[in-house]
Amino acid sequence: MVNQNRKLFFLVAQPRSGNTLFASIMNQNKEVAATANSITLEIMKDLHLLKKTDVFENFSDHLSLDNVLDNVFTNYYQQWPQRIIIDRGPVMAPANFQLMQKHFKHGFKCIVILRDLIDVLASYMQWYTENPDAFPNRYNCKNDEEKLGMIMNKDGAVAKDLEAIKNAYKYPDICHFVKYDNLVAQPEQEFRKIYQFIDEPYFNHKFENLQQVEVNGMKYDDTIVGKNMHNIRSVVRKVPNPYIDKIPERIRQKYEHIRF
């Protein structure tokens, strides 16, 4: 049964920018489901690309396929008990945003977490150095420069999320921006602003003894990407990362200017 009072929001952020921390905290509120990295936008894209197939072009029933596209989010979240869904994905990337404007008839808002790119890369570097089964170690990269270069490939998650963040600045009426450093330094203040943005009464969140992310009984299986990819600390706090000084110089020169 479809929850007629359901509200849908999106979370836009680079990986290693507090996505999992955000979900752990928001999901303390049983009215809210902040998702893991979502496949919904990929469903939208794949359905839309059917219009370029020979079968579709041979009999171009746009109305029927558009009806499926119009209802992707309604159908995907139909059985979820939570009233408020915060779907994690690069919805503000121009192609995704165009699809959503056409097919999601209810309008939507985005929470955008901002973290300097060098901090993101240092977090990746610490993770794959301390966890040998991390996915950047599974390829034939010789050194950190090659591993970080692979992470920054144009079709990867970081590049897609940066594209979405860049486009989000054009739509301040539907986007609420949160700096990662503020989120971990003053969590209650930042979460109160988020609740104001989503027009909901503030839930009395706790910021210590945090639980790993679980949504409707499901958890991350990090054997897919590498151990501890989505593990969070039990307390919200900023921890200096020693790997920030180990970023290869060519990577630093190329990306250090991307700051928020």
C-alpha positions as CSV (number, residue, x, y, z in Angstrom):
1,M,0.0,0.0,0.0
2,V,1.4,3.4,-1.0
3,N,2.0,5.9,1.8
4,Q,0.2,9.0,0.5
5,N,2.0,11.2,3.1
6,R,5.5,10.0,2.2
7,K,8.1,12.7,1.6
8,L,11.1,12.1,-0.6
9,F,14.4,13.9,-0.3
10,F,17.9,13.2,-1.8
11,L,21.4,13.2,-0.2
12,V,24.1,14.4,-2.6
13,A,27.7,14.0,-1.4
14,Q,31.0,12.6,-2.5
15,P,32.0,9.2,-1.0
16,R,34.0,9.6,2.2
17,S,32.0,12.8,3.1
18,G,29.9,11.6,5.9
19,N,27.1,9.9,4.0
20,T,27.2,6.8,6.3
21,L,27.5,9.0,9.4
22,F,24.5,11.0,8.2
23,A,22.4,7.9,7.6
24,S,23.2,6.4,11.0
25,I,22.1,9.5,12.8
26,M,19.0,10.3,10.7
27,N,17.8,6.7,11.0
28,Q,17.6,7.0,14.8
29,N,14.3,8.7,13.9
30,K,12.0,5.8,13.0
31,E,10.0,8.1,10.7
32,V,13.1,8.4,8.5
33,A,14.9,6.1,6.2
34,A,18.2,7.5,4.9
35,T,19.3,5.0,2.4
36,A,22.6,3.4,1.5
37,N,24.0,4.3,-1.9
38,S,20.8,3.9,-4.0
39,I,20.1,2.3,-7.4
40,T,17.0,4.3,-8.1
41,L,18.7,6.8,-10.4
42,E,20.3,4.0,-12.3
43,I,16.9,2.4,-12.8
44,M,15.6,5.7,-14.2
45,K,18.6,6.0,-16.5
46,D,18.3,2.4,-17.8
47,L,14.6,2.7,-18.4
48,H,15.2,6.0,-20.3
49,L,17.9,4.4,-22.4
50,L,15.4,1.8,-23.7
51,K,14.1,4.6,-25.9
52,K,17.3,4.3,-27.9
53,T,16.8,0.5,-28.6
54,D,15.7,-0.9,-31.9
55,V,12.7,-2.6,-30.3
56,F,11.4,0.7,-28.9
57,E,12.1,2.7,-32.0
58,N,10.3,0.1,-34.0
59,F,7.2,0.8,-31.9
60,S,7.7,4.0,-30.0
61,D,5.1,3.8,-27.1
62,H,6.4,6.8,-25.1
63,L,3.3,7.1,-23.0
64,S,3.5,3.6,-21.6
65,L,7.3,3.7,-20.9
66,D,6.9,7.2,-19.4
67,N,4.3,5.9,-17.1
68,V,6.9,3.4,-15.7
69,L,9.4,6.2,-15.3
70,D,6.9,8.4,-13.6
71,N,6.4,5.8,-10.9
72,V,9.9,4.4,-10.2
73,F,10.2,6.0,-6.8
74,T,6.6,5.2,-5.8
75,N,7.1,1.6,-6.6
76,Y,10.6,1.2,-5.3
77,Y,9.7,2.5,-1.8
78,Q,6.1,1.1,-1.8
79,Q,6.8,-1.4,1.0
80,W,9.1,0.8,3.1
81,P,7.4,1.7,6.4
82,Q,9.1,5.0,6.9
83,R,7.2,8.2,6.1
84,I,10.4,10.2,5.1
85,I,12.8,8.8,2.5
86,I,16.3,10.3,2.0
87,D,17.6,8.7,-1.1
88,R,21.4,8.8,-1.6
89,G,22.4,9.5,-5.2
90,P,23.7,12.2,-7.5
91,V,20.3,13.5,-8.4
92,M,21.6,17.0,-9.2
93,A,23.9,15.8,-12.0
94,P,22.4,17.4,-15.1
95,A,21.2,14.3,-16.9
96,N,19.7,12.9,-13.7
97,F,18.1,16.2,-12.8
98,Q,16.6,16.5,-16.3
99,L,15.0,13.0,-15.9
100,M,13.6,13.9,-12.5
101,Q,12.2,17.2,-13.6
102,K,10.3,15.3,-16.3
103,H,9.1,12.2,-14.4
104,F,9.0,13.0,-10.7
105,K,5.8,15.0,-10.5
106,H,5.9,15.9,-6.8
107,G,9.0,18.0,-6.7
108,F,11.9,17.2,-4.4
109,K,14.7,18.8,-2.3
110,C,18.3,17.8,-1.7
111,I,20.7,17.8,1.2
112,V,24.2,18.4,-0.1
113,I,27.2,17.5,2.1
114,L,30.4,19.4,1.1
115,R,33.9,18.2,1.8
116,D,37.2,19.4,0.2
117,L,38.3,16.9,-2.4
118,I,41.8,16.5,-0.9
119,D,40.2,15.5,2.4
120,V,38.1,12.9,0.5
121,L,41.2,11.5,-1.2
122,A,43.1,11.3,2.1
123,S,40.2,9.4,3.6
124,Y,40.3,7.0,0.6
125,M,44.0,6.7,1.0
126,Q,43.9,5.8,4.7
127,W,41.1,3.3,4.1
128,Y,42.8,1.4,1.3
129,T,46.2,1.5,3.0
130,E,44.8,0.0,6.2
131,N,42.5,-2.5,4.5
132,P,44.4,-4.7,2.0
133,D,41.2,-6.0,0.4
134,A,39.9,-2.5,-0.5
135,F,38.9,-2.3,-4.1
136,P,41.7,0.1,-5.2
137,N,44.2,-2.6,-4.2
138,R,42.6,-5.2,-6.5
139,Y,43.9,-3.7,-9.7
140,N,47.4,-3.4,-11.1
141,C,48.1,0.1,-9.7
142,K,51.7,0.5,-8.8
143,N,51.4,3.4,-6.3
144,D,49.2,5.9,-4.5
145,E,49.1,8.2,-7.5
146,E,47.7,5.5,-9.7
147,K,45.2,4.4,-7.1
148,L,43.9,7.9,-6.5
149,G,43.9,8.5,-10.2
150,M,41.7,5.4,-10.7
151,I,39.3,6.7,-7.9
152,M,39.1,10.0,-9.8
153,N,38.2,8.4,-13.2
154,K,35.5,10.3,-15.0
155,D,32.9,7.6,-14.7
156,G,33.5,6.9,-11.0
157,A,31.4,7.9,-8.0
158,V,33.5,10.9,-7.0
159,A,33.4,12.5,-10.4
160,K,29.6,12.0,-10.7
161,D,29.0,13.4,-7.2
162,L,31.2,16.4,-7.9
163,E,29.2,17.0,-11.1
164,A,26.0,16.9,-9.1
165,I,27.3,19.3,-6.4
166,K,28.4,21.8,-9.1
167,N,25.0,21.8,-10.6
168,A,23.3,22.0,-7.2
169,Y,24.7,25.5,-6.7
170,K,22.4,26.6,-9.5
171,Y,19.3,25.6,-7.5
172,P,19.6,27.0,-4.0
173,D,15.9,27.0,-3.6
174,I,15.8,23.2,-3.5
175,C,19.2,22.4,-2.0
176,H,20.5,22.7,1.5
177,F,24.3,22.8,1.9
178,V,26.1,21.3,4.8
179,K,29.9,21.4,5.3
180,Y,31.3,18.2,6.5
181,D,33.6,20.0,9.0
182,N,30.6,21.7,10.6
183,L,28.6,18.4,10.6
184,V,31.2,16.7,12.8
185,A,32.1,19.8,14.9
186,Q,28.5,21.0,15.7
187,P,26.2,18.0,14.8
188,E,23.1,19.1,16.7
189,Q,23.2,22.6,15.2
190,E,23.6,21.2,11.7
191,F,20.9,18.6,12.1
192,R,18.4,21.2,13.4
193,K,19.0,23.1,10.2
194,I,18.4,20.0,8.2
195,Y,15.1,19.4,10.0
196,Q,14.1,23.0,9.3
197,F,14.9,22.4,5.6
198,I,12.8,19.3,5.3
199,D,10.0,21.0,7.3
200,E,9.8,18.4,10.1
201,P,10.0,18.8,13.9
202,Y,13.5,18.1,15.3
203,F,14.1,14.6,16.6
204,N,16.3,14.4,19.7
205,H,19.3,12.7,18.1
206,K,22.2,11.3,20.0
207,F,25.8,11.8,18.7
208,E,27.6,9.1,20.6
209,N,27.2,5.3,20.9
210,L,26.3,5.4,17.2
211,Q,25.2,2.2,15.4
212,Q,26.4,1.0,12.0
213,V,23.9,1.7,9.3
214,E,21.0,-0.7,9.0
215,V,17.8,0.0,7.0
216,N,14.8,-2.4,7.2
217,G,17.0,-5.2,8.5
218,M,19.6,-4.8,5.8
219,K,23.3,-3.9,6.2
220,Y,26.2,-3.1,3.9
221,D,28.2,-6.2,2.7
222,D,31.6,-4.6,2.4
223,T,33.2,-7.8,1.1
224,I,32.1,-6.3,-2.3
225,V,34.2,-3.1,-2.0
226,G,36.6,-3.8,0.8
227,K,36.5,-4.2,4.6
228,N,35.4,-1.2,6.7
229,M,34.3,0.9,3.7
230,H,31.2,1.9,5.6
231,N,32.2,1.6,9.2
232,I,31.7,4.7,11.3
233,R,33.1,5.7,14.7
234,S,30.8,5.5,17.7
235,V,31.1,9.2,18.5
236,V,30.7,12.2,16.2
237,R,34.0,14.0,16.2
238,K,36.6,15.4,13.7
239,V,39.8,13.3,13.7
240,P,42.9,14.6,12.0
241,N,44.0,12.4,9.1
242,P,47.8,11.9,8.8
243,Y,47.4,10.8,5.2
244,I,46.5,14.4,4.1
245,D,50.3,15.1,4.0
246,K,51.0,11.9,2.0
247,I,48.9,12.8,-1.0
248,P,51.1,12.6,-4.1
249,E,52.2,16.0,-5.4
250,R,50.7,15.5,-8.9
251,I,47.3,14.6,-7.4
252,R,47.5,17.5,-5.0
253,Q,48.3,19.9,-7.8
254,K,45.4,18.6,-9.9
255,Y,42.7,18.6,-7.2
256,E,43.6,20.8,-4.3
257,H,41.7,23.7,-5.7
258,I,38.3,21.9,-5.3
259,R,37.3,23.2,-2.0
260,F,34.0,24.0,-0.4
